């Protein structure tokens, strides 16, 4: 594990306190509850144990999958959610690719995708959310509209799949991993550690089972993690994970990334921050990437543009 150094927990708490969308009071309350109720907040499952991974075939989930198998020797049941968006086929193609890749590299550790059909946001009202999802909820807020309840929905499906496996295979899975990174929580509340702790408590209460662990591996302070994409890109490149085959949530209907949108910009910037060549085959390969230009199109708010600049390290 020497190639994944850990942060001091006190440092992580200091970082959390400085982040506007994190709620340390709530985190502390939930963590105190779990300490008293079961004696721990989060502990990594033992080698060979089965876990659920909410898997999209994207950059983040593919790297987290590799880490869970390579370092922690866990057995993954990946859950892929078809949410009805226009780039769904490209994500699914990437998810299918990595299923075969991981099954060849880690025999017996990565199971076939469990594919769930849904529509989120619901088709009938999706158009309204698409108009505002990358805009702040009000002029004084850092929080984007995003997809409210997105994480709740995915975790719910993950928990239902765990019960499905318990019924048909007669074993219990009580750990669900997501792959939200540090910068994801800069603008989207549902991708913060606060939300992960809240969802974990909610699942435990709803199921009357205090053994559930719901977390994002890159944000899990109990194992010394609170990192962004560049940190994990370095690890994945060192371990020969074909990151160019991953599919971020770029909205191009092609299998390729468009190379022009904010999602593609953040992807490219993350590789640059990591000092790793980005081998992604973009539809548009011109180096158009001045964040100021892009955010004028997608996020017409000066304050928010600065927040995103800061979050991905651009001057």
C-alpha positions in Angstrom: 0.0 0.0 0.0 3.1 2.3 -0.1 2.0 3.7 -3.4 -1.2 5.1 -1.9 0.0 7.3 1.0 -2.5 8.3 3.6 -3.3 11.8 5.0 -3.4 12.5 8.7 -7.0 12.4 10.0 -6.6 15.8 11.7 -5.5 17.3 8.4 -8.6 15.8 6.7 -10.9 17.3 9.4 -9.2 20.7 8.9 -9.9 20.4 5.1 -13.5 19.4 5.8 -14.1 22.4 8.0 -12.9 24.7 5.2 -15.4 23.3 2.6 -18.6 25.2 2.4 -20.8 22.3 1.4 -19.5 20.0 4.2 -21.3 20.0 7.6 -18.8 19.0 10.3 -21.5 19.2 13.0 -23.6 16.6 11.2 -20.6 14.5 10.3 -19.5 14.4 14.0 -23.1 13.6 15.1 -23.4 10.6 12.8 -19.9 9.4 13.5 -20.5 9.6 17.2 -23.7 7.6 16.8 -21.8 4.8 14.9 -19.0 4.7 17.4 -21.5 4.1 20.2 -23.8 1.8 18.2 -21.2 -0.5 16.6 -17.8 0.6 17.8 -16.5 2.0 14.5 -17.3 4.5 11.8 -16.0 2.7 8.8 -13.6 -0.2 8.5 -12.3 -1.7 5.3 -13.7 -5.2 4.7 -11.3 -8.1 5.0 -9.6 -9.6 2.0 -11.9 -11.8 0.0 -15.1 -10.2 1.2 -17.8 -9.2 -1.2 -18.8 -5.5 -1.7 -21.1 -3.5 -4.0 -19.5 -0.9 -6.3 -21.7 1.7 -8.0 -20.0 1.4 -11.3 -20.4 3.6 -14.4 -17.3 2.8 -16.5 -16.1 6.3 -15.9 -12.6 7.5 -14.9 -13.4 7.5 -11.1 -15.3 4.3 -10.7 -12.9 2.3 -12.9 -9.9 3.4 -10.8 -11.7 2.7 -7.5 -12.6 -0.8 -8.8 -9.0 -1.5 -9.5 -7.8 -0.3 -6.1 -10.4 -2.3 -4.3 -9.2 -5.5 -6.0 -5.5 -4.8 -6.4 -4.8 -3.4 -2.9 -7.6 -4.6 -0.7 -8.3 -8.0 -2.5 -12.1 -7.5 -2.4 -14.7 -9.3 -4.5 -16.8 -6.7 -6.4 -20.4 -6.9 -7.5 -20.7 -3.9 -9.8 -24.1 -2.2 -10.2 -24.6 -0.1 -13.4 -27.6 2.1 -13.6 -29.2 3.0 -16.9 -30.6 6.4 -16.1 -32.0 7.3 -19.5 -29.6 10.1 -20.4 -28.4 10.6 -24.0 -24.8 9.3 -23.4 -25.9 6.2 -21.6 -24.9 3.8 -24.4 -21.3 5.2 -24.3 -21.1 4.7 -20.5 -22.5 1.2 -20.8 -20.0 0.3 -23.5 -17.1 1.5 -21.3 -18.6 -0.4 -18.3 -18.8 -3.6 -20.4 -15.2 -3.1 -21.6 -13.9 -2.8 -18.0 -16.0 -5.8 -16.9 -14.1 -8.0 -19.3 -10.8 -6.2 -18.6 -11.1 -6.7 -14.8 -12.4 -10.2 -15.1 -9.3 -11.1 -17.1 -6.9 -9.3 -14.7 -8.5 -10.2 -11.4 -10.2 -13.7 -11.9 -13.0 -14.2 -9.5 -12.9 -10.7 -8.1 -15.1 -8.7 -10.5 -18.5 -10.2 -11.3 -20.8 -9.5 -14.2 -22.5 -6.1 -14.2 -25.9 -5.9 -12.5 -27.7 -3.5 -14.8 -30.7 -1.5 -13.5 -33.1 0.4 -15.7 -34.5 3.6 -14.4 -35.0 7.3 -15.4 -33.4 9.9 -13.3 -34.5 12.7 -13.3 -37.8 11.2 -14.4 -38.3 11.6 -18.2 -41.4 13.8 -17.8 -39.5 16.5 -15.9 -35.9 16.0 -17.0 -35.9 19.0 -19.3 -36.3 21.4 -16.3 -33.3 19.9 -14.5 -31.1 19.9 -17.5 -31.6 23.7 -17.8 -30.3 24.4 -14.4 -28.1 21.5 -13.2 -24.8 23.4 -13.6 -26.1 26.6 -12.2 -26.1 27.7 -8.5 -29.3 27.4 -6.6 -29.1 31.1 -5.8 -26.7 34.0 -6.3 -25.2 33.6 -2.8 -24.6 29.9 -2.9 -21.7 27.6 -4.0 -24.1 24.8 -4.4 -25.2 23.7 -7.9 -28.7 22.4 -8.6 -27.1 19.2 -9.9 -29.3 16.1 -9.7 -30.9 16.2 -6.2 -31.2 12.7 -4.7 -28.8 11.2 -7.3 -26.6 9.5 -4.6 -29.6 8.4 -2.6 -31.1 6.7 -5.7 -27.9 4.9 -6.6 -27.2 3.7 -3.1 -30.8 2.5 -2.8 -30.3 0.4 -5.9 -27.0 -0.8 -4.5 -28.7 -1.9 -1.3 -31.5 -3.6 -3.1 -28.9 -5.5 -5.2 -27.2 -6.6 -2.0 -30.5 -8.0 -0.7 -31.1 -9.6 -4.1 -27.7 -11.4 -3.9 -28.5 -12.4 -0.3 -31.8 -14.1 -1.5 -30.4 -15.9 -4.5 -26.8 -16.6 -3.3 -27.3 -16.7 0.4 -24.5 -14.4 1.5 -24.6 -10.9 2.9 -23.0 -7.8 1.5 -23.2 -4.7 3.7 -20.6 -2.4 2.2 -21.4 -0.1 -0.8 -18.7 2.0 -2.5 -19.1 5.0 -4.6 -16.2 6.9 -6.3 -16.8 10.6 -5.6 -13.7 12.7 -5.6 -12.7 15.7 -3.6 -13.6 18.3 -6.3 -17.0 16.7 -6.9 -18.1 18.1 -3.5 -17.2 21.6 -4.3 -20.5 22.3 -6.0 -22.6 19.2 -5.6 -23.9 18.5 -2.1 -24.9 14.9 -2.8 -21.2 14.1 -3.5 -19.8 15.2 -0.2 -18.6 13.2 2.8 -21.5 14.8 4.7 -24.0 13.2 2.4 -22.3 9.8 2.4 -22.5 9.8 6.2 -26.1 10.8 6.1 -27.0 8.1 3.6 -25.2 5.5 5.6 -27.2 6.4 8.7 -30.5 6.4 6.7 -29.9 3.0 5.2 -29.1 1.5 8.6 -32.2 3.0 10.1 -34.5 2.0 7.2 -33.3 -1.6 7.2 -32.9 -1.9 11.0 -29.4 -3.2 10.3 -26.4 -1.3 11.8 -23.8 -3.2 9.7 -24.2 -1.1 6.5 -21.2 0.9 5.3 -21.8 3.5 2.6 -18.8 5.5 1.5 -16.8 7.0 -1.3 -13.4 5.5 -1.2 -11.6 8.7 -2.3 -13.2 10.6 0.6 -13.0 8.1 3.3 -11.1 9.8 6.1 -11.1 6.7 8.3 -8.5 5.2 6.0 -6.7 8.4 5.4 -8.2 9.4 2.0 -9.4 12.8 0.9 -8.0 13.1 -2.6 -8.9 14.3 -6.1 -8.7 12.7 -9.6 -5.0 13.5 -10.2 -3.9 11.4 -7.2 -5.8 8.3 -8.5 -4.8 8.9 -12.1 -1.2 8.5 -11.1 -1.9 5.3 -9.3 -3.9 3.9 -12.2 -1.3 4.8 -14.8 1.4 3.1 -12.7 -0.8 -0.1 -12.6 -1.5 -0.1 -16.3 -5.2 0.7 -16.2 -6.3 1.8 -19.7 -7.9 5.1 -18.6 -8.5 6.2 -22.2 -11.2 3.5 -22.3 -13.2 5.1 -19.5 -16.2 7.3 -20.3 -16.8 10.5 -18.3 -20.3 12.0 -18.2 -19.7 14.1 -21.3 -23.0 14.5 -23.1 -21.8 13.8 -26.6 -23.9 11.1 -28.1 -20.8 9.5 -29.7 -18.8 6.9 -27.9 -16.0 9.5 -27.9 -15.8 12.5 -25.6 -16.6 15.8 -27.3 -13.4 17.5 -26.0 -15.2 20.9 -25.6 -17.5 20.7 -22.6 -16.8 21.4 -19.0 -16.7 17.7 -18.1 -14.0 17.1 -20.8 -12.1 20.1 -19.6 -12.0 18.8 -16.0 -10.9 15.4 -17.3 -8.1 16.9 -19.3 -7.1 19.2 -16.5 -6.9 16.2 -14.1 -4.5 14.4 -16.3 -2.4 17.6 -16.6 -2.4 18.0 -12.8 -1.2 14.4 -12.5 1.5 14.9 -15.1 0.1 12.0 -17.1 -0.5 12.0 -20.8 -4.2 12.0 -21.6 -4.7 9.3 -24.3 -8.5 9.9 -24.5 -9.6 10.1 -28.1 -11.7 13.3 -28.2 -13.9 14.3 -31.1 -12.4 17.9 -30.9 -8.7 17.8 -30.3 -8.1 21.6 -30.4 -6.7 23.0 -27.2 -9.6 25.4 -26.6 -9.5 25.1 -22.9 -9.7 28.4 -21.3 -12.0 27.7 -18.4 -13.3 31.3 -18.6 -14.6 30.6 -22.1 -16.3 27.3 -21.2 -18.0 28.5 -18.0 -19.5 31.5 -19.8 -21.5 28.9 -21.8 -22.3 26.4 -19.1 -22.2 28.4 -15.8 -22.9 32.0 -16.2 -21.9 33.1 -12.8 -18.6 34.8 -12.0 -18.4 33.6 -8.4 -19.0 30.0 -9.4 -16.4 30.1 -12.2 -13.8 31.2 -9.6 -14.9 28.3 -7.3 -14.4 25.8 -10.1 -11.0 27.3 -11.1 -9.9 26.9 -7.5 -11.2 23.4 -7.2 -9.2 22.1 -10.2 -6.2 24.3 -9.7 -6.4 26.6 -12.6 -5.1 30.2 -12.4 
